[in-house]
Amino acid sequence: MWDKPAVLNGIANVLFAAAFVLIAYATMHFGMRLPIFPLREVRITEPLAHVTPQQIEAIVGREVKGNFLTLDLERARAGFEKLPWVRGVNVRRQWPDRLDVSLEEHLPLGRWGAGALVNTYGELFAAAYDASLPLFVGPPGSETEIAIQYGYFKRSLAPLNLAPVEVQVSARRAWQVKLANGTRLQLGREQVEPRLDRFVAVYERTVGRLQRRLDYVDLRYSNGFAVGIPELAREPSAKPIARKNTRSTG
């Protein structure tokens, strides 16, 4: 082999290339740790409603390690995602010494069970929140569907100055809406939206004219609805209100 110049030249070239790579790596590794690349600023790019400065400082102190070049962006992103009100995170380096952090906060839409919240995407999350929110009740996994239906109920009832404060769906897919005035709308399992639309259309000339508190409005009829009036129910001589409506199966 030693008397073959071509082979010796090839070996020399390989060794030279390997030495060059090692030297370049060592130089870069050493250079990234020099004080000329410090990370001087972490900037939150949007105003925040729920995440506090103290929470930001805690994540920065615990998860943002290294200088501008050695910073682990994935670790930093995962750290911010642990905050209760954070739905999404985007982090990026901004030359020469800054980390920009974009936080998307959950927008609370309703309450779920004893402690969870539902955001505007119909997603569950856990966070402390003192303001008033409607209550969503349903089987596990139904939170997204309830959030969508709540939006429809709220828009439909708004012209009547009625507001839903509780939306419930049973395991058999029967829907019920409690209003701020205490009345419960029983919508059943079928034609839920058409039934509510029919109620809204005739409200002003029917239920809207009653000067009584209503326990419920049962909309599960093909051509009308029934109402529950607690004052009448407590009167011994009160006669049941006759109706010609035929009850649907839903």
C-alpha positions in Angstrom: 0.0 0.0 0.0 2.9 2.4 0.9 4.1 2.2 -2.7 0.7 3.3 -4.1 0.7 7.1 -4.2 -3.0 7.3 -5.2 -4.1 5.3 -2.2 -2.0 7.3 0.1 -3.4 10.6 -1.3 -7.0 9.3 -0.8 -6.2 8.4 2.9 -4.6 11.8 3.4 -7.6 13.5 2.0 -10.0 11.6 4.2 -8.0 12.4 7.3 -7.7 16.0 6.3 -11.5 16.3 5.9 -12.2 14.6 9.2 -9.8 16.9 11.0 -11.4 19.9 9.3 -14.9 18.8 10.5 -13.6 18.2 14.1 -11.9 21.6 14.2 -15.0 23.4 12.8 -17.2 21.7 15.3 -15.0 22.5 18.2 -14.7 26.1 17.1 -18.5 26.5 16.7 -19.1 24.7 20.1 -16.6 27.0 21.8 -17.9 30.1 20.0 -21.5 29.5 21.0 -20.5 29.6 24.6 -18.7 32.9 24.4 -20.4 35.9 26.1 -20.8 37.6 22.7 -24.1 35.6 22.2 -26.1 36.2 25.4 -29.9 36.1 25.3 -30.8 39.5 26.7 -34.6 39.7 26.3 -37.7 37.5 26.2 -40.5 39.4 24.6 -44.2 38.4 24.7 -45.6 39.6 21.4 -49.3 40.0 22.3 -51.1 41.5 25.3 -52.4 38.8 27.7 -55.6 38.7 29.7 -55.0 35.7 32.0 -51.3 34.7 32.0 -49.5 36.8 34.6 -46.0 38.3 34.5 -45.0 36.1 37.4 -45.9 33.0 35.5 -43.9 34.2 32.5 -40.9 34.9 34.7 -41.1 31.4 36.3 -41.1 29.7 32.9 -38.3 31.8 31.6 -36.1 31.1 34.7 -36.8 27.4 34.5 -37.0 26.5 30.8 -35.1 29.2 28.9 -31.5 28.1 29.2 -28.4 28.9 27.2 -27.4 31.8 24.9 -28.9 32.9 21.7 -27.5 30.0 19.7 -27.7 27.2 22.2 -31.3 27.9 23.4 -33.6 24.8 23.1 -36.7 26.3 21.4 -38.7 23.1 21.9 -38.0 23.0 25.6 -39.0 26.7 25.9 -42.2 26.1 23.9 -43.2 23.1 26.0 -42.6 25.1 29.1 -45.0 27.9 28.1 -47.6 25.3 27.1 -47.8 24.1 30.7 -49.5 27.4 31.8 -53.2 26.8 32.5 -54.5 29.6 30.2 -52.2 28.8 27.2 -53.7 27.1 24.2 -50.8 27.5 21.8 -47.2 28.7 21.7 -44.9 30.0 19.0 -41.2 30.8 19.9 -38.6 32.2 17.6 -35.1 33.7 17.8 -34.8 37.4 16.9 -31.3 38.5 16.1 -29.1 39.4 17.9 -30.2 38.7 21.4 -34.0 38.3 21.8 -36.5 35.5 22.0 -40.0 36.3 20.8 -42.9 34.3 22.4 -46.4 34.4 21.0 -49.0 32.9 23.3 -52.6 32.1 22.3 -54.8 32.1 25.4 -58.0 30.1 25.8 -61.2 32.1 25.5 -63.6 30.7 28.0 -67.1 29.9 26.7 -68.7 27.8 29.4 -68.1 25.7 32.5 -67.9 21.9 32.5 -68.5 19.9 35.7 -67.0 21.0 38.9 -63.8 22.7 37.8 -63.1 22.5 34.0 -63.8 25.1 31.4 -64.7 24.9 27.7 -63.1 27.3 25.3 -64.5 28.8 22.1 -63.2 25.8 20.1 -65.2 23.4 22.3 -62.0 22.2 24.0 -61.7 21.4 27.7 -59.1 23.1 29.9 -58.5 23.6 33.6 -58.0 27.1 35.0 -59.3 29.4 37.7 -62.0 31.8 36.5 -64.4 33.8 38.7 -66.6 35.5 36.1 -70.0 34.2 35.2 -70.2 31.6 32.5 -73.0 29.3 31.3 -72.9 25.7 32.5 -72.5 22.9 30.0 -73.8 19.4 31.0 -73.4 16.3 28.9 -71.8 12.9 28.5 -68.0 12.8 28.1 -66.9 14.0 24.7 -69.9 16.1 24.0 -68.4 19.4 25.0 -67.6 20.5 21.4 -71.2 19.7 20.2 -72.6 21.6 23.2 -70.4 24.6 22.5 -71.6 24.8 18.9 -75.3 24.4 20.0 -74.9 27.0 22.7 -73.7 29.5 20.1 -76.8 28.8 18.1 -79.2 29.0 21.1 -77.6 32.3 22.2 -77.9 34.0 18.8 -81.5 32.7 18.3 -82.7 33.9 21.7 -80.9 37.3 21.7 -83.7 39.2 19.8 -86.1 38.2 22.6 -83.7 39.4 25.3 -83.4 35.8 26.6 -80.1 34.4 27.5 -79.1 30.7 28.0 -77.3 30.0 31.2 -77.3 26.2 31.0 -77.2 23.8 28.1 -77.7 20.2 28.8 -77.7 17.1 26.5 -78.6 13.7 27.9 -77.0 10.4 27.0 -80.0 9.8 24.7 -79.3 13.1 22.9 -82.2 15.0 24.4 -81.5 18.8 24.7 -82.6 21.2 27.4 -81.8 24.9 27.8 -82.2 26.9 31.0 -82.7 30.6 30.5 -81.5 33.4 32.8 -85.1 33.9 34.0 -85.3 30.4 35.3 -87.4 28.9 32.5 -86.3 25.6 30.9 -86.8 24.9 27.2 -87.3 21.2 26.6 -86.2 20.6 23.0 -86.0 16.8 22.8 -83.8 14.8 20.5 -85.2 15.6 17.1 -85.5 18.9 15.1 -83.9 20.8 17.9 -83.1 23.9 15.9 -86.5 24.1 14.0 -88.3 23.7 17.4 -86.4 26.6 18.8 -86.9 28.7 15.7 -90.7 28.1 16.0 -90.6 29.1 19.6 -88.8 32.3 18.8 -91.2 33.1 15.9 -94.3 33.0 18.1 -92.8 34.1 21.4 -94.1 37.7 21.3 -97.7 36.8 20.7 -97.8 33.8 23.1 -95.4 33.3 26.0 -94.2 36.9 25.8 -97.7 38.1 26.8 -98.0 36.0 29.9 -97.3 37.9 33.1 -96.3 34.8 35.0 -93.1 33.0 35.8 -92.7 29.8 33.8 -91.0 26.6 35.0 -90.6 25.2 31.6 -91.7 25.4 27.9 -92.0 21.9 26.4 -91.3 22.3 22.6 -91.6 18.5 21.9 -94.9 18.9 20.0 -95.5 18.8 16.3 -97.8 21.9 16.1 -97.2 23.9 19.3 -95.8 23.7 22.8 -96.9 23.4 26.5 -95.9 25.6 29.4 -95.5 24.9 33.1 -96.9 27.7 35.3 -96.0 27.1 39.0 -98.8 29.4 40.3 -101.4 27.3 38.5 -99.9 24.1 39.7 -100.3 25.2 43.4 -104.0 26.1 43.0 -106.2 23.2 44.1 -109.1 24.1 41.9 -107.0 24.8 38.9 -108.0 22.7 35.8 -105.5 21.4 33.4 -105.1 23.5 30.2 -106.6 21.6 27.3 -104.5 21.4 24.2 -104.9 19.8 20.8 -101.2 19.4 20.1 -100.0 15.9 19.2 -96.8 15.1 21.0 -93.9 14.0 18.8 -91.6 11.0 19.6 -88.5 13.2 20.1 
